[in-house]
Amino acid sequence: MAPFSVQGKTAVITGAGSGTYKIWNASHQAPANMVPTGINFAFARLLLSKGCNVVIADVKLRPEAEALISKHSGSSGDAPRAVFVKTDVTAWEDLRTMLDTAVSEFGNFDIVCAGAGVFEPVTSNFWHPPGSDSSRDFVDANHYTALDVNLTHPIRTTQLALQHWLRPDNAARQTPETPKRVVNVASIAGYMPVFPCPLYVAAKHGVVGFTRSMAPLEDATGIRVSAIAPGPVSTPMLNEHPNKDDVFNDDLDVLIDVEEVADALLLLLESEDHPGGTILEIGHKFTRNVSTWNDPGPTQEPRNGTTLSNLKNTGENIIKSLQDGTWQKN
């Protein structure tokens, strides 16, 4: 494997427009010196600090992302730059446009992180089927938006990146001596069952299986495809969840800091110890490689960054709605 450093490279990151989140109640207030962010935003910020250009692909920019792009919008010397391209990751043409933007702005791209994701929102949720009041997945649409975001988008993004890197007429055609990287954002839900969010679980299982299946690419082409599998992370996806008290228990659970996850993503890019196909689990202050065969699964120890204890409440409410028939109406 050729050594890889992010310095001087260009990365394309989906879902990196996530910045500050609103506080739902006093018990969830963040320390005064910390602004909680999304995983992909934190990763973009880390890469820029390491001298890597970043294309932020998202539907919109939150204030922290706007400030980050403003800080890195110049073109002086060798300083890294950040640019924004509005991207709906469920639209394949938008995915193509974001990569084309990276080429037009920087000449090429070396890193792709398909990080955008949703945590079983009521608008695209197995327990709120198409046709129910809260669902925005229409009966005749023939697809779930949650699967489009969490599964189809990382697969299609990887495919488009490979098409560019391996295109026969590409002057910078990929070789094992000029390594490239794809990092996907899976989850510990990618190898365990979670009754309240089966679409999310199915998608993350798919990301894990897809990533593992790409392992031979690294030896053949120098393109490494790997994934992180974090436990619950302190991001807007959880902190702004409308039913957070039915998900997270302050006394039993710990949310992982986004900087820990960003550091793990960087490790997958640069480390020689994590080859293509690696699934790197991230808990609170620890990481481990997830074995393909006979893996014991994530620890369920409290305060270890791998549990959402109050999800059992959500599961009980789902059972009640199934029994009384309201699940098809809500």
SULPE-V645198 format. One record per residue. OMEGA is omega in degrees with one decimal (none if undefined). Layout:
omega->OMEGA
omega->OMEGA
//
This chain:
omega->177.0
omega->178.9
omega->-176.4
omega->174.0
omega->-179.2
omega->-177.5
omega->179.3
omega->-179.3
omega->176.8
omega->-179.0
omega->172.6
omega->-175.3
omega->174.9
omega->178.3
omega->-175.2
omega->178.8
omega->-174.6
omega->-179.9
omega->-175.3
omega->177.6
omega->178.5
omega->-179.2
omega->-177.8
omega->175.0
omega->-171.0
omega->-176.3
omega->-178.3
omega->-178.7
omega->178.6
omega->174.0
omega->-174.8
omega->-176.1
omega->-177.2
omega->174.8
omega->-178.6
omega->-175.2
omega->173.1
omega->179.1
omega->-173.1
omega->173.2
omega->179.7
omega->178.5
omega->177.4
omega->179.4
omega->179.0
omega->-179.4
omega->178.0
omega->178.5
omega->179.4
omega->177.0
omega->-178.1
omega->173.1
omega->-177.7
omega->167.7
omega->179.0
omega->-178.0
omega->-176.8
omega->179.2
omega->178.0
omega->178.3
omega->170.7
omega->-171.5
omega->-178.8
omega->179.1
omega->176.3
omega->179.7
omega->179.9
omega->179.4
omega->177.9
omega->-179.9
omega->-174.9
omega->-178.5
omega->-177.2
omega->-179.5
omega->-176.8
omega->175.2
omega->-178.2
omega->-178.2
omega->179.8
omega->179.6
omega->174.2
omega->176.4
omega->179.9
omega->171.3
omega->-179.0
omega->-171.4
omega->167.5
omega->-171.8
omega->175.5
omega->-179.8
omega->-175.6
omega->179.1
omega->176.4
omega->178.1
omega->177.2
omega->-178.7
omega->-178.4
omega->177.8
omega->175.7
omega->177.8
omega->177.8
omega->179.5
omega->-178.5
omega->-178.5
omega->-170.2
omega->178.4
omega->179.7
omega->171.1
omega->-173.5
omega->-173.6
omega->173.1
omega->175.0
omega->177.5
omega->-169.5
omega->-177.3
omega->-179.4
omega->176.0
omega->-176.5
omega->176.1
omega->178.7
omega->-179.2
omega->-179.2
omega->176.3
omega->-166.0
omega->-178.9
omega->-176.9
omega->171.1
omega->-169.1
omega->176.6
omega->-176.2
omega->175.4
omega->-171.6
omega->-173.9
omega->-175.6
omega->172.7
omega->170.9
omega->-173.1
omega->-174.3
omega->-176.3
omega->-179.1
omega->174.9
omega->176.1
omega->173.0
omega->178.9
omega->-179.4
omega->177.6
omega->176.4
omega->-178.3
omega->-168.6
omega->-175.8
omega->-176.6
omega->-177.2
omega->176.5
omega->178.2
omega->-178.5
omega->178.7
omega->176.9
omega->-179.1
omega->179.1
omega->177.9
omega->178.4
omega->179.1
omega->178.6
omega->-175.3
omega->-174.2
omega->179.8
omega->-175.2
omega->-177.4
omega->179.2
omega->-179.1
omega->178.6
omega->-176.7
omega->-176.1
omega->171.9
omega->177.0
omega->-178.9
omega->178.4
omega->-169.2
omega->174.7
omega->-174.8
omega->168.0
omega->176.1
omega->179.3
omega->178.6
omega->175.3
omega->-176.5
omega->171.4
omega->174.2
omega->178.5
omega->177.2
omega->174.7
omega->178.3
omega->174.5
omega->-172.3
omega->-176.1
omega->-175.4
omega->-174.6
omega->177.3
omega->177.4
omega->-179.6
omega->179.6
omega->-179.7
omega->-177.9
omega->170.9
omega->178.9
omega->178.4
omega->178.7
omega->-179.2
omega->178.0
omega->-178.8
omega->178.8
omega->-178.9
omega->179.8
omega->-174.8
omega->-177.0
omega->-178.5
omega->-173.3
omega->179.0
omega->-174.8
omega->-171.4
omega->-174.3
omega->178.5
omega->-179.8
omega->173.9
omega->-179.5
omega->-176.1
omega->169.0
omega->176.8
omega->-178.3
omega->165.1
omega->-179.9
omega->-175.2
omega->179.2
omega->-178.4
omega->175.6
omega->-178.2
omega->176.4
omega->-174.3
omega->177.5
omega->178.0
omega->-175.1
omega->178.4
omega->-173.2
omega->-177.4
omega->174.2
omega->-179.7
omega->-168.7
omega->178.5
omega->-176.8
omega->-175.2
omega->-174.2
omega->-170.5
omega->173.2
omega->174.4
omega->-178.4
omega->177.8
omega->-176.3
omega->179.5
omega->175.4
omega->-178.8
omega->177.9
omega->177.7
omega->179.2
omega->176.2
omega->177.6
omega->178.1
omega->179.1
omega->179.4
omega->-166.4
omega->-171.8
omega->173.7
omega->-176.0
omega->-176.5
omega->-176.7
omega->178.5
omega->-178.2
omega->-179.6
omega->168.5
omega->-175.0
omega->178.4
omega->-179.9
omega->172.6
omega->178.8
omega->178.1
omega->172.4
omega->171.2
omega->173.7
omega->174.4
omega->179.7
omega->-178.0
omega->176.3
omega->-176.8
omega->172.3
omega->177.4
omega->-178.3
omega->-177.6
omega->-177.9
omega->175.4
omega->178.0
omega->178.6
omega->177.9
omega->176.5
omega->-178.3
omega->178.6
omega->180.0
omega->-175.9
omega->167.4
omega->-166.6
omega->-175.3
omega->175.0
omega->177.1
omega->176.8
omega->177.8
omega->178.9
omega->178.9
omega->178.4
omega->178.0
omega->178.7
omega->178.7
omega->-179.1
omega->176.0
omega->-177.7
omega->-178.5
omega->175.3
omega->-176.1
omega->-176.8
omega->-180.0
omega->-178.7
omega->-172.0
omega->none
//
